[in-house]
Amino acid sequence: MAKKGKDYFGMGRLISIIFAIIPVTSWLFGFVTRFKEGKVLAGVLRLLLGWNIIWVLDLIFMLLKGKIFRLF
């Protein structure tokens, strides 16, 4: 199980930021992370909208807070 408070499977903040910068890994890891948390609707939204505004928000949130964007 991932460490609490760390996104992208409990990886360190620097590694998570690097993965957030790369659109494909950000989309894939964000999708898997939300499904792993049991948030099916959020996972589906990431699957459909993860290439645009959610990617930008993930990048900003990862740089500022160390966590991916969570609408709900």
C-alpha positions in Angstrom: 0.0 0.0 0.0 1.2 3.5 -0.8 2.5 5.7 2.0 -0.1 8.2 3.2 0.3 11.7 1.8 2.4 10.7 -1.1 1.0 10.3 -4.6 2.1 8.1 -7.4 2.4 4.9 -5.4 4.3 6.3 -2.4 7.3 7.5 -4.5 9.3 10.4 -3.3 8.3 14.0 -4.1 11.0 14.6 -6.7 10.2 11.3 -8.6 6.5 12.2 -8.5 7.2 15.7 -9.9 9.2 14.1 -12.7 6.4 11.7 -13.5 3.9 14.6 -13.4 5.8 16.5 -16.0 5.6 13.7 -18.5 2.0 13.8 -19.8 1.6 10.0 -20.4 2.9 9.0 -17.0 0.8 11.7 -15.3 -2.3 10.5 -17.1 -1.7 6.8 -16.4 -0.5 7.1 -12.8 -3.3 9.6 -11.9 -5.9 7.2 -13.4 -4.5 4.2 -11.5 -4.1 6.2 -8.3 -7.7 7.3 -8.3 -9.0 3.8 -9.0 -6.8 2.4 -6.3 -8.3 4.9 -3.8 -11.8 3.6 -4.8 -12.8 6.8 -6.6 -14.3 5.3 -9.8 -15.9 8.5 -11.1 -12.7 10.4 -10.5 -10.7 7.7 -12.3 -13.1 7.8 -15.3 -12.8 11.6 -15.5 -9.0 11.3 -15.5 -9.2 8.7 -18.2 -11.3 11.0 -20.4 -10.0 14.4 -19.5 -6.5 13.7 -18.2 -4.7 15.0 -21.3 -5.7 18.6 -20.9 -6.7 20.7 -17.9 -6.3 17.9 -15.3 -2.7 17.4 -16.4 -1.9 21.1 -15.9 -3.7 21.1 -12.5 -1.8 17.9 -11.5 1.5 19.5 -12.4 0.7 22.7 -10.5 -0.5 20.8 -7.4 2.4 18.4 -7.5 4.9 21.3 -7.5 3.1 23.3 -4.8 1.7 20.6 -2.5 3.2 17.3 -3.5 -0.2 15.7 -4.3 -2.2 15.3 -7.4 -5.3 17.4 -8.1 -8.4 16.0 -6.4 -11.8 17.5 -7.4 -13.7 14.9 -5.3 
